Amino acid sequence: MSSEATTASGITTVYQVTGMTCGHCEGAVSEEISAIVGVSSVKAVAATGQVTVVSAAPLDDEAVRAAVDEAGYELTGRA
């Protein structure tokens, strides 16, 4: 299964992030990733460690990694 899907609203990519344990963690990760140009929505789920990102164009994984690092967590790759 591909970790990237194209829909009418954009491209959906699911990333795996370690270190999130609560709603505050989800908010911190979502806020940092939302600041990336082209991102239209972010949904982080601490229970699974998955962060679903919808963007207008494919995102640079390194930009996402930098945003997750800035929030204090670790991007382990695409889910």
Buried (B, 14 or more C-beta within 10 A) or exposed (E): EEEEEEEEEBBBBBBBBEBBEEEEBBBBBBBBBEEBEBBEBBEBEBEEBBBBBBBEEEBEEEBBBBBBEBBEBBBBEBB
